Each structure stands twice: as C-alpha cells, then as structure tokens.
Amino acid sequence: MEEGNRQVWLKSRPNGIPQAEDFAIRVTPVPTPAEGEFVVRNSYLSVDPAMRGWIADTSTYWPRIEVGDTMRAFAAGEVIASRHPDYAVGEQVMGIFGWQDYASVRPQQVMRKVLERDLSLSLSLGVLGLNGLTAYFGLLDVCQPQPGETVVVSTAAGAVGSAVGQIARIKGCKVVGIAGGEDKVRQCIEEFGYDAAIDYKRETDLETALRKACPDGIDAYFDNTSGAALDAVLRQINVHARIGICGTASFASWEPWNVGPRPERNLLVKRATMRGFLTTDFAERYEEAIGNLVSWIRAGKLKYREDVREGIETAPGLIRTLYDGGNAGKLLIRLREEQALAEEGKS
C-alpha cells in the first residue's frame, strides 16, 4: 500500500469552465474503514461535463463542491479493506469516490459492482457506466425512437453521443450527428455508423445542413449542447417529435442566461415534447441497461473510444480539455495498470 493518499482538491471557485489553477494536489493518510465502510483503491478516475456544474456557484442537482473539498468524481477500483458484509476484499466497484488514490466508502456512494471481468474496468466509467447509461435511458426512455425515424445527436462523437448514435442504429433508426471538426465527423460515420454527420465548426448555416441531412424532418433529438444546434433542430422537428435535454455544453456560463429563439411555438405547432433528465432517475434499472450494453459490446454492435491520461497529476486541467474538445473518446485518468493491480492481489 502507498504511504499516502493523493487528492485533487478545489483551491478556488472558477468563473465559468474550471481551469487547472483552480485545483491543487495534497497528500493525506490512506484511510481505514469505520464500521459499515470499506476502502477502495482507485484504478481509474473519470472526467465528466457534469463536474463543471458541481463546482458552480449556483447549485444544480447535487450540493456544490466547496473550496477545500476533494473533487467529486466517479471512479472505479478494488476493495482492499472492508467492514461491511456486502463488500468483500477483491471486489471491483464503481461510484462517487472522488479524484483520489483511495476512498473510504459507504454503500450509498456505490453505483454498481463491476462483474464483467472479461472487459476492462475502465469501461465501467464510460460505455458501461454513466455515459452508456445516460445514452441508453436518454435515448430509449426519453426520446423513444421508433424504427425508420430520424434521430439527431449533438456532440455525436463524444462518450455519450457515440453510444446514443449506435443504439439508435441498433433500433433501426436513421442517425445524423452534429460534431466539431473533420476527425470527429469521420469517426461518426466510419467508426460509429452514423448515416450522416455535420461539422458545426465548418458549416456557416447549420439549419440548411440539417435540412439536407434530414430531408424527412427530425423525429428525435438527443441534445448535449443546447444553443445554436437546438435552435436549428427545433425549426425542423416533425409532429410529435421528442427532445431529450442531456447537457448544455455550448454555454461556458449559465448566468446571465444566454439569449436565443424561444422554443414554445415550435413545440406547440408540432405537438412535440422536450424533457430534461438525469441518469439517476433510472437507478432501479441500471442492471437492465448494463446487460444490454454488455451484450451489444460482446456482439461487436457497440463500439467505444477511450482517451486515457496517466497519473493523478493530469487531473486539474482535464475539465478544461473536455470543454475544449481536446479529448478523443471517454476521458479517463489511470492511476495504476489493471495487470499490476491483479498481481498485487496475488501477493
């Protein structure tokens, strides 16, 4: 066991998107579990767009992270000490364990035990974790696509968007992606099987580009960005279209509110629905979703990309990287090799 527990903590409250200088790294003692707790040695840490909201001055769906707090984050690792009967040493778990090497954990912090030992533990933070679950429930329960319909996805090459597009294809839909840059447009089509993809950085008229890619209109839209993409989609939705609001990544700040066209008239005329959601709304059905996602991965129907950075020292600047689009796949921090972890467990 290491002599200390490295933690990334919030040093200052950012104005807009968090920067590397808003964080610092400290070393604390490796925790020991109290009664009812267990200690997890993290192998992978996640970097997610939601982290910006967790830090913001205005609280969102969880209490904000205060200056001095260890950064809240999803992580995956192995139980190395336990004083809880339901969690044994050697089990792999994923949950809210923070940006740190070790975490003393209570069961309510665990999202799930990771049972797919034939697949990398890192997937539990991506396509078999929050990203895949968000795509699964946001598309199938909120957007409710039907075979033959046209589905549009923003940030279409991202960790969530790429899964959305592929699941829509599995369900028999035509899928059009909105992504930033030639490489991501190519990924959408060549790697993730989109029927068409639009480069919003190159297109001067996004509405016209969407109309060309979606000649029969848009039946469902999975929105990761809000902003100009949503404005363009709303003008082309079909009757009874469904719009799922997953994120607002196009806005660097929420206050003062960005001004844009009002959606009500489009929603009224087309009798459409627009609904926000959180993946935790579907917590009781996680294993259903994981079972389907695993089967699609093993069958080669669901592909994924990971962008793995080495070492906790890389963490402070990675939220900025995420919003700059500087990652190529699910953004992760690796703390230790899985094989090395397995060998440690044998000694």
C-alpha positions as CSV (number, residue, x, y, z in Angstrom):
1,M,0.0,0.0,0.0
2,E,1.2,3.5,-0.8
3,E,2.3,5.7,2.1
4,G,-0.2,8.5,1.3
5,N,-3.4,9.2,-0.5
6,R,-3.1,11.9,-3.2
7,Q,-6.2,14.0,-3.5
8,V,-7.2,16.7,-6.0
9,W,-9.0,19.5,-4.2
10,L,-10.8,22.7,-5.2
11,K,-8.5,25.6,-4.5
12,S,-10.6,28.4,-5.9
13,R,-14.1,28.7,-7.3
14,P,-13.8,29.2,-11.1
15,N,-15.6,31.8,-13.2
16,G,-17.0,29.6,-16.0
17,I,-15.2,26.5,-17.0
18,P,-12.7,25.2,-14.3
19,Q,-9.0,25.8,-15.1
20,A,-6.0,23.8,-13.9
21,E,-5.1,26.6,-11.4
22,D,-8.4,26.2,-9.7
23,F,-7.2,22.9,-8.2
24,A,-4.3,21.6,-6.2
25,I,-3.0,18.2,-5.1
26,R,-2.4,17.2,-1.4
27,V,-1.4,14.0,0.3
28,T,-3.4,12.7,3.2
29,P,-3.1,9.4,5.2
30,V,-4.5,6.3,3.5
31,P,-8.0,5.9,5.1
32,T,-9.0,3.0,7.2
33,P,-12.7,1.9,7.2
34,A,-15.1,2.7,10.0
35,E,-17.8,0.2,10.9
36,G,-20.1,-0.1,7.8
37,E,-17.5,1.2,5.4
38,F,-14.9,-0.2,3.1
39,V,-11.8,1.2,1.4
40,V,-11.5,1.3,-2.4
41,R,-8.1,1.7,-4.1
42,N,-9.0,3.5,-7.3
43,S,-7.6,2.4,-10.6
44,Y,-9.4,4.9,-12.9
45,L,-10.9,8.3,-12.4
46,S,-13.5,9.9,-14.6
47,V,-13.7,13.3,-16.2
48,D,-17.2,14.4,-16.9
49,P,-19.0,17.5,-18.2
50,A,-21.2,17.5,-15.1
51,M,-18.2,18.3,-12.9
52,R,-18.4,21.9,-14.0
53,G,-22.0,22.1,-12.6
54,W,-20.9,20.5,-9.3
55,I,-18.4,23.3,-8.8
56,A,-20.7,26.2,-9.9
57,D,-21.8,28.9,-7.6
58,T,-25.4,28.1,-8.3
59,S,-26.1,24.5,-7.1
60,T,-27.6,22.1,-9.6
61,Y,-29.0,18.7,-8.7
62,W,-26.3,17.9,-6.1
63,P,-24.8,20.2,-3.4
64,R,-22.0,22.2,-4.8
65,I,-18.4,21.4,-4.1
66,E,-16.9,23.9,-1.7
67,V,-13.4,25.3,-1.8
68,G,-11.2,22.9,0.2
69,D,-13.2,19.8,-0.8
70,T,-11.7,16.9,-2.6
71,M,-13.1,17.0,-6.1
72,R,-16.2,14.9,-6.5
73,A,-15.8,12.3,-9.3
74,F,-16.8,8.9,-10.5
75,A,-14.0,6.4,-10.0
76,A,-13.5,2.6,-10.3
77,G,-11.3,0.4,-8.3
78,E,-10.9,-2.6,-6.0
79,V,-12.0,-3.1,-2.4
80,I,-8.8,-3.6,-0.3
81,A,-10.3,-3.4,3.2
82,S,-13.8,-3.9,4.4
83,R,-16.0,-3.6,7.5
84,H,-19.2,-4.1,5.5
85,P,-20.7,-7.5,5.0
86,D,-21.9,-6.8,1.4
87,Y,-18.5,-5.7,0.1
88,A,-15.6,-8.2,0.1
89,V,-11.9,-7.6,-0.4
90,G,-11.1,-8.1,-4.1
91,E,-14.4,-7.0,-5.5
92,Q,-14.5,-4.3,-8.1
93,V,-16.8,-1.3,-7.7
94,M,-17.7,2.0,-9.4
95,G,-19.2,5.0,-7.8
96,I,-18.6,8.5,-6.4
97,F,-15.2,8.0,-4.8
98,G,-13.5,11.3,-5.8
99,W,-10.3,12.3,-7.5
100,Q,-8.0,10.5,-5.2
101,D,-6.0,7.3,-4.8
102,Y,-8.0,5.8,-2.0
103,A,-11.5,6.3,-0.7
104,S,-13.3,5.2,2.4
105,V,-16.8,4.4,1.1
106,R,-20.3,3.8,2.3
107,P,-22.7,1.7,0.1
108,Q,-24.8,4.8,-1.0
109,Q,-21.7,6.1,-2.8
110,V,-21.5,2.9,-5.0
111,M,-23.2,3.0,-8.3
112,R,-22.6,-0.7,-9.1
113,K,-20.4,-3.7,-8.5
114,V,-18.4,-4.4,-11.7
115,L,-18.9,-8.1,-12.6
116,E,-17.7,-8.1,-16.2
117,R,-14.1,-9.4,-15.5
118,D,-13.6,-10.2,-19.2
119,L,-13.8,-6.5,-20.0
120,S,-11.6,-3.6,-18.9
121,L,-12.6,-2.0,-15.6
122,S,-12.2,1.4,-17.3
123,L,-15.5,0.7,-19.3
124,S,-17.4,1.0,-16.0
125,L,-16.7,4.7,-16.2
126,G,-17.7,5.0,-19.8
127,V,-19.8,2.9,-22.1
128,L,-20.7,0.6,-19.2
129,G,-21.0,3.4,-16.7
130,L,-22.6,6.9,-16.5
131,N,-22.0,7.6,-20.2
132,G,-23.6,4.4,-21.5
133,L,-26.4,4.6,-19.0
134,T,-27.1,8.2,-20.0
135,A,-27.2,7.2,-23.7
136,Y,-29.4,4.2,-23.0
137,F,-32.1,5.8,-20.9
138,G,-32.0,9.2,-22.5
139,L,-32.5,7.8,-26.0
140,L,-34.8,4.8,-25.3
141,D,-37.0,6.2,-22.5
142,V,-36.9,10.0,-23.2
143,C,-36.5,10.2,-27.0
144,Q,-38.4,6.9,-27.6
145,P,-37.1,6.3,-31.2
146,Q,-39.1,4.1,-33.5
147,P,-37.7,2.1,-36.4
148,G,-37.4,4.2,-39.5
149,E,-37.4,7.5,-37.7
150,T,-34.7,10.2,-37.9
151,V,-32.6,10.8,-34.8
152,V,-30.2,13.7,-34.5
153,V,-27.4,13.7,-31.8
154,S,-25.2,16.6,-30.8
155,T,-21.6,16.0,-29.6
156,A,-22.1,12.9,-31.7
157,A,-18.5,11.6,-31.4
158,G,-18.4,12.0,-27.6
159,A,-18.6,9.3,-25.0
160,V,-22.4,9.8,-24.6
161,G,-23.2,10.8,-28.1
162,S,-21.4,8.0,-29.9
163,A,-23.3,5.5,-27.8
164,V,-26.6,7.2,-28.5
165,G,-26.0,7.1,-32.2
166,Q,-25.1,3.4,-32.2
167,I,-28.1,2.4,-30.0
168,A,-30.4,4.4,-32.4
169,R,-28.9,2.4,-35.3
170,I,-29.4,-0.9,-33.4
171,K,-33.1,0.2,-33.0
172,G,-33.4,0.7,-36.8
173,C,-33.3,4.5,-37.0
174,K,-31.6,6.8,-39.4
175,V,-29.0,8.7,-37.4
176,V,-27.4,12.1,-38.0
177,G,-24.7,13.5,-35.8
178,I,-23.5,17.0,-35.1
179,A,-19.8,17.2,-34.2
180,G,-16.9,19.6,-34.2
181,G,-14.1,19.0,-36.7
182,E,-13.3,16.8,-39.6
183,D,-11.8,14.0,-37.5
184,K,-14.9,13.7,-35.3
185,V,-17.2,13.8,-38.3
186,R,-15.2,11.0,-39.8
187,Q,-15.4,9.0,-36.5
188,C,-19.2,9.4,-36.5
189,I,-19.5,7.8,-39.9
190,E,-16.6,5.4,-40.2
191,E,-16.4,4.1,-36.5
192,F,-19.9,4.6,-35.1
193,G,-22.1,4.0,-38.1
194,Y,-23.9,7.3,-38.4
195,D,-25.8,7.8,-41.7
196,A,-24.5,11.4,-41.9
197,A,-22.6,13.9,-39.7
198,I,-22.4,17.7,-39.8
199,D,-19.3,19.7,-38.8
200,Y,-20.7,22.6,-36.9
201,K,-17.3,24.3,-36.9
202,R,-17.2,24.4,-40.7
203,E,-20.9,24.9,-41.6
204,T,-22.0,28.6,-41.8
205,D,-25.6,27.6,-42.0
206,L,-26.4,24.7,-39.6
207,E,-30.1,24.8,-40.3
208,T,-29.6,24.3,-44.1
209,A,-27.0,21.5,-43.4
210,L,-29.5,19.7,-41.1
211,R,-32.3,20.1,-43.7
212,K,-30.1,18.4,-46.3
213,A,-29.1,15.6,-44.0
214,C,-32.7,15.1,-42.7
215,P,-35.0,15.5,-45.7
216,D,-37.9,13.8,-43.9
217,G,-37.6,16.0,-40.8
218,I,-36.4,15.2,-37.3
219,D,-38.3,12.8,-35.1
220,A,-36.0,12.7,-32.0
221,Y,-33.1,14.9,-30.9
222,F,-30.6,13.9,-28.1
223,D,-29.3,17.3,-27.0
224,N,-25.9,17.5,-25.3
225,T,-25.2,21.2,-26.1
226,S,-28.3,23.4,-26.3
227,G,-27.6,26.7,-28.1
228,A,-27.4,27.0,-31.9
229,A,-27.8,23.3,-32.5
230,L,-31.1,23.1,-30.6
231,D,-32.3,26.3,-32.4
232,A,-31.7,24.7,-35.8
233,V,-33.2,21.4,-34.8
234,L,-36.4,23.0,-33.4
235,R,-37.2,24.5,-36.8
236,Q,-37.2,21.1,-38.4
237,I,-38.9,18.8,-35.9
238,N,-41.8,16.6,-37.0
239,V,-45.2,16.3,-35.4
240,H,-44.9,14.5,-32.0
241,A,-41.1,14.8,-32.0
242,R,-39.2,14.1,-28.8
243,I,-36.3,16.1,-27.5
244,G,-34.1,14.9,-24.6
245,I,-32.1,17.5,-22.8
246,C,-28.9,15.9,-21.5
247,G,-26.5,18.8,-21.3
248,T,-25.8,22.5,-22.1
249,A,-22.1,22.2,-23.1
250,S,-22.3,25.1,-25.6
251,F,-22.6,27.6,-22.7
252,A,-19.4,28.5,-20.8
253,S,-21.6,30.1,-18.1
254,W,-25.3,30.0,-17.3
255,E,-25.7,33.4,-15.8
256,P,-26.6,35.8,-17.2
257,W,-28.8,33.5,-19.3
258,N,-27.9,33.3,-23.0
259,V,-30.5,34.8,-25.3
260,G,-31.9,32.8,-28.2
261,P,-35.1,32.0,-30.0
262,R,-37.9,30.8,-27.8
263,P,-38.9,27.1,-28.3
264,E,-42.6,27.3,-27.4
265,R,-44.1,27.9,-30.8
266,N,-42.2,25.1,-32.5
267,L,-43.2,22.7,-29.6
268,L,-46.8,23.8,-29.8
269,V,-47.3,23.6,-33.6
270,K,-45.6,20.2,-33.8
271,R,-47.1,18.9,-30.5
272,A,-43.6,17.9,-29.5
273,T,-42.1,17.2,-26.1
274,M,-38.8,18.5,-24.6
275,R,-37.7,16.8,-21.4
276,G,-34.6,17.1,-19.2
277,F,-33.4,14.0,-17.4
278,L,-30.7,12.7,-15.1
279,T,-29.4,9.2,-15.3
280,T,-30.1,8.7,-11.6
281,D,-33.8,8.9,-12.4
282,F,-33.4,5.4,-13.7
283,A,-31.3,3.9,-10.9
284,E,-33.6,0.9,-10.3
285,R,-33.0,-0.2,-13.9
286,Y,-29.2,0.1,-14.2
287,E,-28.6,-3.7,-14.4
288,E,-31.1,-4.0,-17.2
289,A,-29.2,-1.4,-19.2
290,I,-25.8,-2.8,-18.4
291,G,-27.0,-6.2,-19.5
292,N,-28.0,-4.9,-22.9
293,L,-24.9,-2.7,-23.3
294,V,-22.6,-5.6,-22.5
295,S,-24.3,-7.9,-25.0
296,W,-24.0,-5.3,-27.7
297,I,-20.3,-4.8,-27.0
298,R,-19.6,-8.5,-27.0
299,A,-21.5,-8.9,-30.3
300,G,-19.5,-6.1,-31.8
301,K,-22.5,-3.8,-32.3
302,L,-21.4,-1.1,-29.8
303,K,-18.0,0.4,-30.2
304,Y,-16.3,2.9,-27.9
305,R,-13.2,5.1,-27.7
306,E,-11.2,5.9,-24.6
307,D,-8.7,8.8,-24.1
308,V,-6.7,7.7,-21.1
309,R,-4.3,10.1,-19.3
310,E,-1.7,8.8,-17.0
311,G,-1.4,9.8,-13.3
312,I,-3.4,12.0,-11.0
313,E,-1.2,14.9,-11.8
314,T,-3.0,15.3,-15.1
315,A,-6.4,15.8,-13.4
316,P,-6.5,19.6,-12.7
317,G,-6.6,20.6,-16.3
318,L,-8.8,18.0,-17.8
319,I,-12.2,19.6,-17.3
320,R,-10.9,22.4,-19.5
321,T,-9.7,19.9,-22.0
322,L,-13.1,18.3,-22.1
323,Y,-14.9,21.5,-22.9
324,D,-12.2,22.5,-25.5
325,G,-12.9,19.2,-27.3
326,G,-9.3,18.2,-26.8
327,N,-10.1,14.6,-26.0
328,A,-10.6,11.7,-28.4
329,G,-13.1,9.5,-26.6
330,K,-14.1,9.0,-23.0
331,L,-11.7,11.0,-20.9
332,L,-10.1,9.0,-18.0
333,I,-7.2,9.1,-15.6
334,R,-5.4,5.9,-15.0
335,L,-3.8,5.6,-11.6
336,R,-2.4,2.0,-12.0
337,E,-2.3,-0.7,-14.5
338,E,-5.0,-3.4,-14.1
339,Q,-2.5,-6.2,-14.5
340,A,-0.3,-4.7,-11.8
341,L,-3.4,-4.4,-9.6
342,A,-4.1,-8.1,-10.2
343,E,-0.5,-9.1,-9.3
344,E,-0.7,-7.1,-6.1
345,G,-3.8,-9.0,-5.2
346,K,-1.9,-12.3,-5.6
347,S,0.9,-11.4,-3.2
